[in-house]
């Protein structure tokens, strides 16, 4: 397990790609389980109303389904387990990094009229984490889909927009972790 964490760290630091992670459907299933448990814990701590488990399952199915579709269209379906493991594990890390900021901000996104100076500052602090996650996702997609980095970045950007839209349609935060 520690070897996996070192490779995951290197993926997050853009030193390695998803191909360096083990091909392990069990590890992918465990990462998906941890992702769902983390979403449930965050929803519980922040008292987010609604069905967090259902939203998490839909979000996870969306992300895995979109990834499978992209890999299948590029003819590299065999990379699914490692790419999904990389995206899911990195999403878990970024969700954990974001939790303190979200808790300090009060849990729910404020409207511009009700935003406090502290919430505005915390929003600025969260921006580098969001950008870093976007770059890591693009890095993973670039390696997985054999694309230039710019194409991976564009896909990752549209993917995040789709994920946030799905989360809004479900009445809660996007279920990306």
N, C-alpha and C positions, 0 to 999 in steps of 0.2 A: 504493500500500500504506500509506503513512503516514496518509492520510485515513481508511482503514479502522480503523487503530489508534486514532486520535483519537475516532472514533465509538464504538468498542468501549469505550474508557476512559469515555466519557460514559454509555454504557449501564450499565457497572459502577457508576458514581457516581449512577445513577438520573436523569440529566439528559435522556437520550434513550431512545427505545424501539427495538425490533427493526425497525420500519418505516423507520428512518433508515439501516440497513445496506443495502448494495447487494444487489439481486436477482442473485445469481451462483451458479448450481449448481457451477461450477468452484471457486469459493472455498469453498463448503460441502464439496465433496469433499476439498479441500486441508486444511480444518480437521479433517475426520474422519481423514484420514491422519496429521496432526500429533498428534491425540488418541491414536491407536493407537500411534504411535511413542513418545510420552511415557509411555504406560502400560507399554510394553515396557522403556523405559529405567529407569523407577521400579522395575519388578519385578526388573530385572537388578541395580540398585544395592542394593536391599533383600534380594536373594536370596530372593524369594518363590517357593516351589515351585508347580508346576502350569503349565498352559498359559495364559500371560498373553495371547497373541494371540487364542486362542479365547475366553477370558473377555472380552477387550476387544471383540471382534467381536459377541459376544452382548449385551453391555451397550450397545454403540452401536446395534445393531439394536433392542433394547428401547426405548431412549430415543427414537430416531427414529420407531419404530412407534407408541409411545404418543402422541407429539406429533402425528403424522399423524392418528391416531384422534380425538384431542380437536379438532383443527382441522376435521376432516371433520364431526364431530358438531355443531359450531357453525356450519357452512356457510361457513367461511373457509379452505378448503383452499389457496387461492392464496397464503396467507401462510407456507406451510411452509418454503420456502427461507430466508427472512429469519429466521423464528423459530428454525429448526434451527441456522442460522449463529450466531445470538445465544447460544443455550443451549450449543452446542458450544464456541464461542470463549471464553465466560465460564468454562465448566468447565475449559478448558485453563489460563486465568489462575489460577483458584483452586487447581488441582492444583499449579501451579508455586509458588504462595504457601505451600502446605502441605508441600512436599517438605522444606524445612529442619527443620520441626517433627517430621515423621515420622522423618527420619534421626536427629535428636538423641534421639528417644524410643526408638530401637532397632529401628524398622521394623515390629514386630508389636505389636498391642494386648496389653498385659499383663493378667493376671487380677488381681483385687483383692488376692489374697494375695501376688503377686510384684511389685506396682507399687512403684516407688521414688518418693521425694519429687520427683526431677527429672521423672519421667514424669507425675506428677500435675500439676506446674506446667506442663509442656508441653501437657497436656490442656486446662488452663485457658486457655493461650495460643491453642490451636487453636479454642476455642469461638467467639470473635468471627468468625473466618474462616468457620466453618460457618454461623453466623447470617447473616453478610453474603451468603454464597452463596444461602442460602434466600430472603433478601429480593430479591436480584437475579433469581433464578429466578421469584419471584412477580411482580416488575415486568415481566419479559418475557412471562409468561403472561397477565398482566392486559391488556397491550397486544395481544397476539396473539389472544386469545380474546374480547376485548371484555367483560371481567368487572370487577367491583370488586376493589380490591387484596386485600381479605380473602378473597375466593374464590380469587384467584390464589395467595395464601399457603397456603390450605388444600390446594389441588391440589399445590403445590410440596412441602409437608410430606409428604403421602401418597406423592408421587412418590419422594422421597428414601428413605422407609421401604421402598417397593417395590424400589428400586434396591439398597439395602443387603441386603434379603432375598434378592434375586437373586444378589448377590455372595456371600453366605453359602452359598446353595444350590450355587453353582459352586465353593465351597471356597476362595474368595479374597476380596480386597477388591472393593467395588462398582466397576463399570467405567463411571463417569460422565464421565470426562474426554474 
